[in-house]
Structures are given as C-alpha cells and as structure tokens.
Amino acid sequence: MLALPTFVLAAVAEIGGCFAFWAWLRLGRSSLWLIPGVISLVLFAWLLTRVDADMAGRAYAAYGGIYIGTSLMWMWLVEGSRPDRWDGIGAAICLVGAMVILLGPRGA
C-alpha cells in the first residue's frame, strides 16, 4: 500500500514545516528558519495529492490519523519527550480510524 509511506512522508514534511515556524516564533530562532519551513509545507501539500483516494476530504481524514502518530514520534525523536501510554493509546485509536477510512469498502 503506497498510501501509508506517502502519508508518513507528508506528515514529516508538514510537521517539519510547522516546527520551523514554531522555532521562529516560540523558540526565538532566526527568521531564516521560515525558508525551509515554507518549502517543507509545499512538499507536504504536493505529497498529499499523490495519495490514491477518490475524494480529497477522505484522503485528508485518513491522513489525520497518520499525522497524529507521526507527531508523537517527532515529539520523541526531535523534541526529546517520550510519549506516554495515553499518547500511544490515542494514536492507536486514530491509526485504526485512518485505516477504516482509507480501506473501507465503498458502495456503488
């Protein structure tokens, strides 16, 4: 299934782009952080259009679950704060929901 790796790459691009803005506005980093941030957000948008889904809204909804899990991994690997069990439980519920949305049978 190519949707899953594409969603993960899109999530990393979106989180990275948003984190660049966070670093600039909340962490006092240079405004130069905005250059890779904007590029990353454009990459995110492009990647999300590569997912094979019949409707944009369905692709975005399924992506949401992947985004949540990836965000928690970002928090752990980049920000150094390990997710707790409630983070894990919540992410698992979201991932199951994303798979139901993406892979559920559709009526004619």
N, C-alpha and C positions, 0 to 999 in steps of 0.2 A: 504494500500500500504506500504510494508515494505521497499521499496527503500528510501522513504523520511527520516524516522528516521535513517536508516543506513548512508545516505549521511550526515545528520546533525552530527552524531557521528564521522564520518570520518573527517568532516570539523573541528570539535573541536579538534580532535587528531592532524590534520595537522597544524592548527593554533597554538595550544599549543606547538608542537614540533618546529615549526619555531620561535615562540616567545622566546623559550629557547635560541636559537642561537642569536636572536636579543638582548636579555637581556645580554648575554655574550659579544657580540661584540660591541653593541651600548650603552648599559647602564652600562657597566663595572662590571657586576655580575661575580661571581666565575665560573670557567670552569666546576664546578660540575653540573651546570645547563644543561650541554650537555648530561648527563646520562638520565634524564627523557625526554629530548628533543628527543634523538635517539629512545628511547622506544616508545614515542608517535608517531613518524613518522613511525615506523614499524607497530604499531597498525593501523594507518591511511591506509597504503598500504593494510593490511590484510582486513580491513573493506570494502574498495572499491571493493575488489574481491568478496564480499558477495552479491553485488547487482545483481539482475536477469536482465541481459541485454545480447543481442545476440552478441554484439561486445564491446571490451574493450574501443575503441575510443568513442562509443556512451555513455557508462557509464561515461567516463571522461568528455565528453562535457556536459552532463546533470548535473553532479556533480558541474561543474563550477558555475552555477547559484546559487546553494545552498551554495557553498563556499563563494560567494560574500555577500550574506545576512548574513551568519554566521560571516563573518569577521567584518561586520559593528556592529553586536551585541557584538562581542568581544571588538571592539573599545570602545563601550559604557560601557559595564559591567566591563571589566578588566582595560582598559586604562582611563576610566572616561571622554571620549569625546563623547558627544551625536551626532549621525549622523544628518545632516541637511536634508532639503526636497529633495535636489538634490541627496543625497546619497539614500534616500528612493525611489525616482522615478527610479533611475538607478538600484537599487536592484530589484524592482518590475518587470522591463522590463526583467532583467536577469532570474528571477524566472519563468516568463511566458515562456521564451525561453527554460529553462530547462525542464519544463513540456511538451512542444511541442515535444522536442527531445525524452524524455523518453516515453511518452504516445501516440505519433503519430501513426496512422495506418501504417503498413508496407506492401508493395506489396509482392506478392508471388514469 
